[in-house]
Every structure is written in structure tokens, then in C-alpha cells.
Amino acid sequence: MGQFGFGQAVRRVEDVRLVTGRGRYTDDMTLGRQTYAYMLRSPYAHARIASVDVSAAKAAPGVLGVYTVDDLEADGIGGIPCLVPIKSTDGSRMYAPPRPLLAKGATKHVGDAVVMIVAETLDQARDASELVEIDYEMLPAVASTAAALAAGAPQVWPEAKGNLCFDWEMGDRAAVDSAFAAAAHVTKVDLVNNRIVVNSMEPRNAIGDYDRNDDKMVLYTSSQGVHGLQRQLASNIFKVPNARIRVVTRDVGGGFGMKIFLYPEQPLVMWAAKKIGRPVKWTGDRAEAFTSDTQGRDHVTTAELALDAAGKFLAMRFSTTAALGAYLSNFGPFIPTMAGAKLYAAVYTTPAVLYHVKGVFTNTVPVDAYRGAGRPEAAYAVERLVDAAAREVGLSPAEIRRRNFIRPEAMPYTTCLGSEYDSGDFLKNMEDALARGDWDGFEARKADSAKRGKLRGIGLASYIEACGGGADENATITFDESGHVTVHVGSQSNGQGHETAYSQIVADQLGIPMEQITVFQGDSDRYGFGRGTGGSRALPVGGSAVLKATEKVIAVGKKIASRQLEAAEADIEFADGRFTIAGTDRSVEITEIAKSSYMPNKVDIAEIDPGIDETARFMPAEATYPNGCHLVEVEIDPETGIVLIDRYTVVDDFGRVMNPMMLAGQVHGGIAQGVGQALLEETIYDEDGQMVTGSFMDYCMPRADNLPQIDFSYNEVPCTRNPLGVKGAGEAGAIGAPPAVINAVVDALTDYGVSHIDMPATPARIWSIVNAGRAQAA
């Protein structure tokens, strides 16, 4: 292993480009004769569109086109599909409403696009939008997840009676009910998993173009994978072969799940570009992001735990109402069902678990995957429930977990919900976190805080998630005539460091300096297959495909080397970038082999084509199961309600660690987002479906002073599900942080009679609790 090998803290090769302003994001691009699109959006959450008059807008200066859904239908343009149809427990199909690119008949949420204006400049398009006359007839709206199923609630879609999209469950209901009936103690917690606006640093964007010579429509966009968009655009929107659609993504300023999906603006600018014969650019502003990007979480849950007299878990059951928004995003129904359902068994030996969820429509922005996608919701419900049970039965949060953890000697372990955990040591993660975080010294620190008039609390959460599985991925390694290597992978970096990770694998396996390696992603014309980035699969799946491609390169290289070195192929060994005749000092570098592969006189082997160009596919048999323990210590000022996170300790198991420095960055980023959800971020709609928190004036994002130094360490328990031995890491921080932070806040407020507080635990919410309970505390 060289300086760039597996396990080395290599600096990210892409960072020099990005921090010196040489990154190329979609909004940096300007095509020849480019025009600009503006989306006129509904100001109402639910309204019938009685009429639309665009005549004045069409005549405005610089305007090239003004379009409504009627224009789309005249050209046979399709709508955005839901890609994961769910069946209810009774076998009935969920209701999947139509989702045209522009609103048809009625608007369903604030921000629903009704008219697209294309003009020479963005200002001209905006000005023209003010000349569009739309006659809206307001309709009753429902924006509350908890109220969506209530009798008499306004109906988002008449076809979805009672706003119910699906009624789905997993688990053995009879076994769970029986366990609860026999329990010595039952703990119940009602909780809310608050809705989140994703707020990626780079807003969504799209540039549409049309190549008349090849009859090809082109989309430049910030995304998490070009091939998935290409497939939808070809089959669902334009109904053409894939080859007539090209999708290109360059640098991406954050995705967090939100940029996986197809949005109306992307096909709209492509269609408009073909109609006017010029490129059309749309860049969303921050206000549009709040009202048109998919949002995350938004669950209301009742969680229950049955225990025996010794504190052993007998059963858990969860009843959830999950908001889906007004339309079904590509994977919307998948997130509260199959994405995280099995993880309600968590890291415990609980014999029976029941998870029941009803997906509901509301007059709000669609909900889909947000960092963790179903697994944070599961971890939060379980770990809040376990903590509450510990307090009720008189055990410490650590002790109740010790009594119920799945032990490493039981691996592989199949949970009652059907997950097969291949590896992990949950007890060691927690014990290491308790030691590193000085759990035993907490009472002294609490006493010191009390002397200063502050409230101190400590909380922990053990989590597990399923990721890095699912569909396959391909990778291709190509040597050019100079010996330079290009790696093509079907994933898409949106900040994680793919260029570095894939280069490290190639450098480690082939002994090639990283500066001689280029990683290419994000162009459906240059690489014809890919699954994109999501579910922490880039390294476990994409990296494994790269590894398998290096093995094929080495195999081809041995054939060529055997000719050059005049030895039997079986006698050729490969190590540190050189092919060597075993037992001799005769060898040749892999780059020289690559160069000679282009020379027919040096490679006289019929089954080898000129050049080295090898593609490999990796299909994971199962998910990976990263896991860990978060330990958080908070100090609360009762006079202001402000929460200070004083200590943060996390011990994770991500299998073999490829790049410790990049891994720490992923964990830190996830924790920041988890802390944001726990303490600061909340999407609020009023009764009419208007977003109250529609800008950074009202929606609070985490900042540097909300986070302490994070003590991060890991236990390497290799994964058996992929040849790299790695477990997905990109989402873990956002999974473990929310329950650990809230557990610490609840611990700090126990003297005020608090047994639960919903996220976000804002200063105003805490101040109200403290002031309402001062007499009781005294």
C-alpha cells in the first residue's frame, strides 16, 4: 500500500478546483443565444384555475414564449411519475395522482407552477409574468399532517378519500399484541418528526438545449445522477428513445437526496428550447427552493414499548401518519415504508415489532428522501422510546441498552422484521462512547452548571441503518496512449469526494499515482449506464465496481506482459504497479503495458483489442448496516431557553475505513444537519397552507456556533456484503444526532416534569416549558 492506499487520509483532489473558484456548476454555464425562463407560481395552496390570460405577457418586450398546461398537452408532453407504487395492507393500490409539468385545473400547493415565461433576459420574463391574468377560485386546504385524516378535512384529491394514499404495515401484529398483553411495563411516547426544507447551497437549476442535427434534447442540471433523469425524460415525458435525450451534470453544490428526482422545470426548459430553437435557462432562487424543492421527514408517530420485569424488550409498535405532500415525488411513498421500516427493529433483540403507517396527501410541497430517507425517522422513534422507558423503569439509558443489544457473537443476525445484519458490535460502540465522553463524570459537570444557574443534560442514541445496497453499478477504467487513466462511474458526486475515493481505489490496486487518474461522472452521452448517488451507495456499490474493474485490468495486463516479458502468463505476478516474472527481477510497469497495448506489433493476442478498456459491474446481494452511538451533553440557559451543545462524542462502525479524513467530514456534515433538525429547523404552514417559514428570516439553519468540536472515532468491523468491506457512511450523522440531542435536552429538563419535547427544541419552546414549570421544579 502506497501513500494513496486504502486507509490513508488523502486530501480531496477536487478541493483545489472548488475552493479556487474553478468549479463548474450549472449556473456558471452560458450557452450561445441563451434565453431565460421564469415560472409563475400559485400563491394559493389550493385553488381552482378558472381562467388564464397570457395575451398581454406574450406581447411584452423580449418575450419569446408564454406556456400553460394546454400547450404541453397539445404536444403530447407527459407528467412526472411516481416510481415506487405501494400497495396497502389489504392489497389495494395506492392513489397516484397525475402530476403535469404545469398545474392543470387547480393548484395543489403554494409554489405550484402554472405558467412558464421565456424571454431574452430573466428580468423581462419576470416583468411579463406580472401581465399574466389568472382567475383563481380559492378552495379549502389542509396542511397539517395530523389533521389530514380527520373527518371533514379538506380533500386534496377527490379520488383519495379522506386524503389517504396508502395504509401499510410490516410485522406480526398478533405476536406484538400478545407481548403487550403480557408485559410488566409499557412505555408510550407521542412524537413529531418535523418537516425539513433541504436548502442545498446550490439551488436547483436547468438549462435546456436542442440539437437539430441529431434530433437530440439536452439538459444541463444539478443532479444526483444523470441516467435516472434520462430514463424518465425519455419514457415518461417525451416518449422517445433514451439515445435522443442527453443529461449533463457537472459540479453539484449539495443534494442530500433532494436532487435525485425529476422536477417540472427540467423537462419544461428542454421542451421550450426545442420550440423556440434556442437554449433556455432556469435557475431557482431561494424563495422558490422553499416552495418547490421536495422536503423531508414530516411524520406524526405514536411509539410503544413492552418490557418484562427485568427491563428486557418484548415488543415495539409504531403507528405513523406520514405526509406525502400534494403530489407524489418519484420515491415519495417509498420513504415512510420500505426505506426504513425494517430498521424499527434497531439494534435490539426485540422478538416482535409492528410498524404501521398511513401516507396522506396535504396541500404542501411533495415530501421525498432527505439525508437518511426513512432511517432517521426510525432511529428517532426507537431511541426516544428506549430513553423514555429507561426513565420509567428506573434504569440508566446505558443499562437498558446493555440488556437488550444484539451481541456480536450472534452475527449474522436476522431481526424480527427480516433484516440480516452481517456484522457489528453495538455494545462496544456504546461503551467506547461512554468512556470517550466521560459519562461517569457527568454529575460533577451538572453540579458545576447548576452553580452557574444552568441546566445540564446528557443523552445517547444507538443507531443502525441499511444503505449501500439496492441496484447495481458499473465502472469503466480506460488507459490512453500516454498511460493516463480515466475512470467512468455512473454515480454522481454532490460534495462527498467521489473523485478522491475512486482515484484512491485505482491508485491502491494498480499502483498508479493519483495525479495520473481522472474520474468522470455526469454525462449520459459519455457513459451510457448509471444508478446515480443516493442511499450511501457510492463507495460500497460504485467503489466495488471500480475495484472489480481494476481486477480485470490486471488480468488483461498479465496477458500483455507475458508476451512482452516472454514468459507464461501463469508466471506473471502483479504488485505495486509492476508486472514481474515470478522469482526474477524482470518486470514492466503497468503504464508501459498500457502504452504498448496500442501497438499491434507488441500485442499479438487475438482476444485483446488495442488499448486497455475494462468495464465491471457490481450487484450487492444485500445492504450494508453501518451503526454507531452518539453521546451528547447540553447546557441550557433557563433565562433564554438557548441550548449549548457542550460535548459531542460519536463512535461509528463503517466497516473498513478507506479515507479517515473524508469519513470524518461526512460524519460532521450529517451531525450538523441532525442538530439543525433537533434544535433549529421547522417548516410551518398555516391553516390555509401558506408557508410561514418561507425564507431564512423565519427558517433557522445551523451555524458554526451551534456545533462544538466533535469527538469522532470508529470501530472497523468489516462488512461481508462487498469486496471492499465498507459500509455506507454519508447519512449516518443525520440519523444518530436527532435522538441523542433530544434525549440530552429532555434529561436537562426532567426537574420541570418534562418527559418528551418535540423537535425542534427551540429557545422559545424551552423557555416556555421552564417558565411554566418553575414552581413545580422549586
RAMOFEN-V168297 format. One record per pair of residues at least 12 apart in sequence whose ideal C-beta (glycine too) atoms are under 8 Angstrom apart, sorted by the first residue. I is the first residue (numbers start at 1). GAP is how many residues later the second one is. Records with the same first field share a line. If there is no record, write none. Layout:
I->GAP  GAP
//
This chain:
1->507
2->505  506  509  574
4->499  500  503  504  509  510
5->499  502  503
6->498  499  502  650  652
7->649  650  651  652  653
8->496  651
9->650  651  652
10->490  494  504  649  651  652
11->489  650
12->485  487  488  650
13->486  487  490  501
14->479  483  485  486
18->233
23->227  228
24->226  227
25->177  180  197  225  226  227  228
26->176  179  180  181  194  195  196  223  224  257
27->175  178  256
29->178  191  221
30->251
31->176  178  248  250
32->247
33->245  246
34->173  244  245  246  247
35->29  83  84  85  241  243  244  245  246
36->82  83  84  85  86  88  89  244  245  246
37->79  80  81  88  228  231  232  235  243  244  245
38->78  79  81  84  87  88  90  91  244
39->74  76  77  226  229  243  249  253
40->73  74  75  76  77  89  92  94
41->69  70  71  72  73  247  250  251
42->61  65  67  68  69  70  71  72  94
43->67  93
44->63  66  92  94  97  644  645
45->62  63  64  65  96  98  318  319  640  643  644  645
46->60  61  62  63  92  93  94  95  108  110  317  643
47->59  60  89  90  91  92
48->57  58  88  89  91
49->54  55  56  57  58  65  85  86  87
50->85  86  87
51->82  83  84
52->16  62  63  80  81  82  83
53->79  80  81
54->12  14  61  78
56->75  76  77
57->58  60  71  72  74  75
58->70
60->59  64  67  68  71
61->63  66
62->57  58  59  62  63  66
63->54  55  56  61  62  65
64->54  55  56  212  214
65->51  52  53  207  210  211
66->49  50  51  52  62  66
67->35  48  49  50  51  201  205
68->34  46  47
69->31  32  33  34  35
72->28  29  30  199
73->27
75->196
76->163
77->24  160  161  190  194
78->158  159  160  161
79->19  20  21  22  157  158
80->19  21  152  156  157  182  183  184  247  249  250
81->18  151  155  249
82->14  17  246  247  248  249  250  251
83->149  247  248
84->246  247  248  249  250  254
85->248
86->79  80  82  247  248  251  252  273
87->79  81
88->78  79  80
89->78  79  80
90->77
94->71  72  239  265
95->62  64  65  69  70
96->232
97->60  62  63  230  231  264
99->228  229
101->12  136  163  166  167  170
102->12  13  14  162  166
106->33
107->29
108->48  218  219  255
109->182  216  217  254  255  256  580
110->181  579  580  581
111->177  179  180  181  254
112->214
113->151  152  155  179
114->20
115->14  17  19
116->152  156
117->12  15
118->154  158  162
139->15
140->14
141->13  222  546  547  548
142->12  13  14  21  220  221  547
143->219  220  221  542  543  544  545  546
144->218  541  543
145->50  153  154  155  176  177  178  215  217
146->154  175
148->15  173  175  212  213  214
149->13  14  15  172  209  211
154->209
156->170  205  206  207
157->204
160->201
163->197  198  199
164->194  195  196  197
165->159  163  168  194  195  196
166->167  171  192  193
167->191
168->169  188  189  190  191
169->185  186  187  188
170->167  171  172  174  184  185  247
171->146  173  181  182  183  184  245  246
172->180  182  244
173->181
175->140  176  177
176->139  140  141  176  177  178
178->174
179->127  135  136  172  173
180->124  126  134  135  137
182->124  132
183->123  124  125  131  132
184->123  124  125
185->121  122  124  204  207  208
186->118  119  120  121
187->117  118  120  198  201  202  205  206
188->114  115  116  117
189->113  114  115  195  196  199  566  567
190->110  111  112  113  566
191->109  110  112  189  190  193  565  567
192->107  108  109  566  567
193->104  105  106  107  108  183  184  187  188  566
194->103  104  483  487  488  489  564  565  566
195->100  101  102  103  128  169  172  487  488
196->99  100  101  102  174  480  481  485  487
197->92  93  96  98  484  486  496  502
198->58  59  60  91  95  96  97  98  172
199->87  90  500  502
200->53  54  55  56  58  59  89  93
201->52  53
202->20  50  51  52
203->80  81  82  83  85  86
204->17  18  54  55  59  61  80  84  85  88  89
205->16  17  76  77  78  79
206->13  14  15  57  59  60  62  63  64  75  76
207->12  13  14  62  72  73  74  75
208->58  60  61  62  63  64  65  66  71  72  73
209->61  64  70  71
210->60  63  64  67
212->65
214->30
215->29
216->27  28  29  30
217->16  21  23  27  28  29  53  54  56  57
218->28  29  30  52  55
219->14  26  27  28  29  47  48  50  51
220->28  29  30
221->26  27  28  45
222->27  30  31  33  37  272
223->24  26  29  32  36  37  269  299  309
224->28  31  33  35  36  268  270  308  309  310
225->24  35  265  266  267  305  306  307  308  309
226->21  22  23  266  296  297  298  304  306
227->20  263  297  301  302  303  304  305
228->32  34  302  303  304
229->18  33  37
230->12  15  16  17  294
232->30  98
233->12  14  29  33  34  37
237->25  30
238->29  32  33
242->282
245->279
246->277  278  279
247->276  277
248->274  275  276  277
249->243  272  273  274
250->272
252->240  241  242  243
253->241  242
254->240  241
255->239  240  278
256->114  115  238  417
257->37  39  111  112  113  114  116  277
258->35  36  38  110  111  112
259->235
260->70  71  108  109  272  273  274
261->33  68  69  70  107
262->68
263->29
265->17  19  27
268->14
269->12  13
286->409  410
287->407  408
290->401  403  404  405  409
291->74  400  403
292->73
293->72
294->31  35  38  71  72  73  74  75  76
295->30  69  70  71  72  73  75  388
296->71  72  73  74  75  77
297->70  73  79  80  380
298->24  25  69  385
299->21  22  23  24  37  78
300->20  21
301->17  18  19  20  76  80
302->16  17  18
303->13  14  15  78  79  81  82
304->12  13  14  81
305->80  81  83  84
307->82  86
310->93
311->82  84  88  89  92  93
312->91  92
313->35  36  37  38  91
314->36  37  38
315->35  36  37  38  39
316->28  29  34  36  37  38  66  69
317->36  37  38  39
318->26  35  36  37  38  63
319->37  38
320->16  35  36  37  38  57  61
321->36  37  39
322->13  14  35  36  37  38  45
323->37  39  41  44
324->35  36  37  38  42  43
325->36  37  39  40  41  42
326->35  36  37  38  39  40
327->39
328->38
329->37  38  39
330->38
331->37  38
332->27  34  35  36
333->26
334->40
335->32  33  34  38  39
336->21  23  38  41
337->20  22  37
338->36
339->30  34  35  36
340->33  34  35  36  37  38
341->14  16  33  37  76
342->73  75  76  77  124
343->31  32  35  36  76  121  122  123
344->34  37  38  73
345->70  71  72  74
346->32  33  36  37  116  117  118
347->58  59  77  79  115  116  117  280
348->38  53  56  57  58
349->55  56  57  61
350->54  65  66
351->65
352->64
353->62  63  64
355->62
362->327
363->326
364->321  325
369->165
371->299  302  359  360  363
372->93  298  359  362  363
373->161  162  358
375->88  90  91  92  356  360
376->298  301  355  358  359  362
379->82  84  85  86  356  357  359  360
380->358  359  362  379
382->357
383->78  79  80  356  357  360
384->355  358  359  372
386->14  15  18
387->72  74  352  356  359
388->367  368
391->359  364
397->62  63  346
398->32  36  41  62
401->29  59  61
402->25  28
405->21  22  25  57
406->15  18  20
407->20
408->15  16  17  19  20  309
411->12  13
412->308
419->47  204  206
420->202
421->43  204
422->200  202  203  297  298  299
423->202  230  232  294  295  296  297
424->40  201  203  229  293
425->228  290  292
426->36  38  201  203
428->287
429->33  198  199  200  222  223  224  286
430->30  32  199  221
432->197  219  281  283
433->27  196  197  198  216  217  218
434->26  197
436->195  213  215  275  277
437->194  196  210  212  274
439->19  192
442->14  16  191
445->188  201
449->186
453->184  185  186
454->181  182  183  184
455->180  181  182  183  293  294  296  315
456->177  178  179  180  190  292
457->176  177  179  287  288  289  290  291  292  293
458->173  174  175  176  286  289
459->172  173  175  280  281  282  283  284  285  286  287  288
460->169  170  171  172  280  283
461->168  169  275  278  279  282
462->165  166  167  274
463->164  165  166  167  269  272  273  276
464->161  162  163
465->71  160  161  162  263  266  267  270
466->157  158  159
467->68  69  70  73  156  157  159  260  261  263  264
468->67  68  69  71  72  73  152  155  156  158  253  254  258  259  260
469->66  68  71  72  151  153  154  155  252
470->61  65  67  71  150  153
471->60  70  148
472->59  69  73  145  146  147  148
473->16  17  18  57  58  64  68  69  71  72  144  145
474->15  16  55  56  71  141  142  143
475->12  13  14  15  27  67  70  71  73  74  140  141  143
476->12  13  51  73  137  138  139  140
477->29  69  72  73  75  76  135  136  137
478->133  134  135  136
479->74  112  115  116  118  132  133  134
480->114  131
481->114  117  130
482->113
483->33  108  109  111  112
484->32  33  34
485->21  25  27  31  32  33
486->31  32  33  34
487->15  16  19  30  31  32  33  59  62
488->32  33  38  39
489->13  30  31  32  38  41  53  56  57
490->31  37  39  40  41  42  52
491->30  39  40  41  42  46  47  51
492->29  30  38  40  41
493->28  40  45
494->39
496->37  42  166  170  234
497->162  165  168
498->21  23  35  40  44
499->20
500->14  159  162
501->37  38  42  157  158  161
502->17  40  41  44
503->14  16
504->154  155
505->38  41  42  45  153  219
506->40  44
509->38  41  42  45
510->40  43  44  67  80
511->64  65  66  67  79
512->65  78  79
516->75
535->193  196
536->88  90  192  193  194  195  196
537->83  191
538->192
539->119  185  187  189  190
540->80  84  179  181  182  184  186  187  188
541->77  79  181
542->76
543->115  179  181  183
544->74  76  178  179  180
545->71  72  73
546->70
547->71  176  177
548->68  69  70  175
549->65  66  67
551->65
552->62  63  64
553->37  59  61
554->20
556->41  52  56  58
557->17  22  33  36  37  55
558->14  16  21
559->46  48  49
560->33  36  37  42  43  45  48
561->18  27  32
563->39  40  41  42
564->24  29  32  38
565->14  16  21  22  23
567->14  19
574->16
577->12  13  14
578->12
579->14
593->19
594->17  18
597->13  14  15
598->12  13
618->104  105
620->101  102
621->100
622->99
623->98
624->31  95  97  98  102  103  104
625->94  102
626->26  27  28  29  101  102  103  106
627->25  26
628->22  23  24  25  86  104  108
629->21  22  107
630->18  19  20  41  106  107  109  110
631->16  17  18  19  109
632->13  15  16  17  105  108  109  111  112
633->12  13  14  15  111
634->12  107  110  111  114
635->113
636->109  112  113  130  134
638->129  132
640->123  127
641->121  122  123  124  125  126  127  129
642->121  124
643->36  102  118  120  123
645->30  61  62  63  96
646->62
647->61  64
648->23  59  60  61  62  63
649->61  62
650->17  21  60  61  62  63  83  86
651->62  63  64
652->15  60  61  62  63  77  80
653->61  62  63  64  74
654->60  62  72  73  74  75  78
655->61  62  63  64  69  70  71  72
656->60  62  63  68  69  70
657->57  59  69
658->66  68
663->51  66
664->48
666->63  64  66  67
667->43  45  62  65  66
668->42  44  65
669->64
670->60  61  62  63  64  65  67
671->36  39  62  63  65  66
672->30  34  35  61
673->29  60  61  64
674->59  60  61  62  63  64  67
675->27  31  32  62  66
676->24  25  26  30
677->57  60  61  82  83
678->59  60  63  64  67  81  82  83
679->23  27  62  66  80  81  82  83
680->20  21  22  26  80  82
681->18  19  20  21  79
682->17  18  77  78  80
683->16
684->14
700->60  62
738->21
741->20
742->15  17  19
745->12  16  21
749->17  20  21
751->26
752->17  18  20  21  22  24  25
753->20  23  24
754->15  19
757->12
//
